[in-house]
Amino acid sequence: MAEMEAFDVKQVVLLDGSFGPREVAGLQKAIAHDQVSFRALRNAVAELQKRERPSPACLVRLGVCLYLLGRYYGAIEALQRGDGGALAHFHLAKAYAARHCFAESIKSWKAARKAGYNADACGLGKAETLRCTGDPRAAMKVLDSLSGAVEQTAEYLSQRAATIAVLGGNSGEVIALYERALAADPDHPAALFGLAVENDRHGNDTAAMELYKKAAKRFPAHVGSLLNLGILYEDHEQYDQAAQCFQRILDVFPDHPRARLFLKDTLASIDQYYDEQAQKERDRMSHVLRIPVTDFELSVRSRNCLQKLGVTTLGDLCRRTEAELLASKNFGDTSLVEIRDMLYARGLHLGQFAPERHAPDVLGPEPPSPEEQAVLNKPIDDLDLSVRGRKCMIKLGISTLAELVRRTGDDLLGCKNFGVTSLNEVRDKLRGLGLKLRDE
């Protein structure tokens, strides 16, 4: 900890001193464990960007720092204008890979090695890029070509585990490699993510969440860790934390489709949470409205009037107007004030629900035609819903379209993790078949 406190982020970034792999590693460690250091890095980057004629070396420092902050477009631009050295090419390769510009990344790995950057580090970077392009066998070939001390590093062990996993290898071997990687470097982001995924797959939510949390603290942010952590937060109804994870992804990748979709669902779930609070208030009100008027000490005249009108509960009373009560024989202003005060003490008033008593009866729909019935008998799978939509159908026991259209939008929103985005999906699918939910 003392070593971390002695690391001066501003000095390393802004002064024309040594700036290489050791300093970059120090920056990563500092900003991962200290918000003050993270803010110091952002402020230092802002100062660098204001320099009118930055030197090539200054542009390299700027590009590397922008990469650490997840600002990949800016990093690429700065590094391309840098000094053309090994450090510039190395981080240019990483920035290209982060933007899925894999062909450019491969070229930059080759250039970094030619410029003198550590050959093993470049090989590991190339292996990761090849795996991300969908060629895990080529990635494994590169890994097999590396030997010596590199084979015991967290990066090598993590890359090998990820490649074996993609190739469909033994899960036990994958887990063992990730565990060895974390033994070598407890904060290695890719190893944390990989082991978290394995725990996630085996249903170990608690272990997975802790690993995702550790990975999410590293910079640049690991998109997979943030995405999966957000989903786990949402599953545990920690919607604010989930939204923060998805927003962090969108800050770097504004058009990330899954992050955008999940953020919408999470925000809808937050709204749904507050709807639940409103439902509790409605339940409380329902209980109050069921209280018998006989529970209150009313005058004889008031009791007789209410009895004649068939008023037995506070709800019945709120459906009556002042004019209706005053029209009753022997019921005057004194009795009216008495009733008003009784209701006011409970947040109610006369006539509050008067329209409900006069609402017309709603006739049921006409029986469906044979053609319509054939559509209604179709299985719910024919809608081809998203994962969240399918889970909701399973939880509600809905297996046909007929069973679905008997449900209301509120019924579906009552399902865990089913938000407005998912509801709109169901509505659109039904609309395409000429159907709609019961309350629409």
Summary of the structure (lengths in Angstrom):
residues: 440
radius of gyration: 32.4
end to end distance: 60.6
largest distance: 104.6
contacts: 1363
relative contact order: 0.04
helix: 70%
strand: 1%
